[in-house]
Amino acid sequence: MASSRTTFTIDGELIERARRLGVNISAAARKGVADAVRDALAQSDRTAYQRSPERVDEFWTEAEAWGGE
């Protein structure tokens, strides 16, 4: 997967604290975006399920039994 450069604004004091603590700001930003995307996908899935919850389908009762043998 190709990477893209991006620019964002962050508080100068926070940048200085991160540098003093040895925090890799780029890596932290990548992780933060990845975590936010994962959370948004989970929320989207949850919302979709709440809109259209699965219902018991008696047809699949036998099919589910195949794995239990």
C-alpha positions as CSV (number, residue, x, y, z in Angstrom):
1,M,0.0,0.0,0.0
2,A,1.4,3.4,-0.9
3,S,2.0,6.0,1.7
4,S,1.0,9.6,1.5
5,R,2.5,12.7,3.1
6,T,0.2,14.9,5.1
7,T,0.5,18.0,7.3
8,F,-1.3,18.7,10.5
9,T,-1.2,21.4,13.2
10,I,-0.2,20.5,16.7
11,D,0.4,22.6,19.8
12,G,4.0,23.6,20.1
13,E,4.2,22.8,23.8
14,L,3.0,19.3,23.0
15,I,5.7,18.9,20.3
16,E,8.4,20.0,22.7
17,R,7.2,17.6,25.4
18,A,7.1,14.8,22.9
19,R,10.6,15.5,21.8
20,R,11.9,15.7,25.4
21,L,10.3,12.3,26.1
22,G,11.6,10.7,22.9
23,V,8.2,10.2,21.3
24,N,8.3,9.6,17.6
25,I,5.7,12.1,16.5
26,S,5.2,10.6,13.1
27,A,4.7,7.1,14.4
28,A,2.3,8.4,17.1
29,A,0.3,10.3,14.5
30,R,0.1,7.2,12.3
31,K,-1.0,5.1,15.3
32,G,-3.6,7.7,16.3
33,V,-5.1,7.8,12.8
34,A,-5.1,4.0,12.6
35,D,-6.8,3.7,16.0
36,A,-9.4,6.4,15.0
37,V,-10.2,4.5,11.7
38,R,-10.6,1.2,13.6
39,D,-12.9,2.9,16.1
40,A,-15.0,4.5,13.4
41,L,-15.3,1.2,11.5
42,A,-16.4,-0.6,14.7
43,Q,-19.0,2.2,15.3
44,S,-20.2,1.9,11.7
45,D,-20.6,-1.8,12.0
46,R,-22.4,-1.5,15.3
47,T,-24.8,1.1,13.9
48,A,-25.5,-1.1,10.8
49,Y,-26.2,-4.1,13.0
50,Q,-28.6,-2.0,15.2
51,R,-30.4,-0.9,12.1
52,S,-30.7,-4.4,10.7
53,P,-30.0,-7.0,13.5
54,E,-29.6,-10.6,12.5
55,R,-32.7,-12.7,13.0
56,V,-32.9,-16.5,13.7
57,D,-33.4,-18.3,10.4
58,E,-34.7,-21.9,11.0
59,F,-33.3,-22.9,7.6
60,W,-29.7,-22.5,8.9
61,T,-30.3,-24.8,11.9
62,E,-29.2,-27.9,10.0
63,A,-26.3,-26.1,8.3
64,E,-24.9,-24.9,11.7
65,A,-25.0,-28.5,12.9
66,W,-22.4,-29.6,10.3
67,G,-19.6,-28.0,12.2
68,G,-20.6,-29.7,15.4
69,E,-20.2,-33.2,14.2
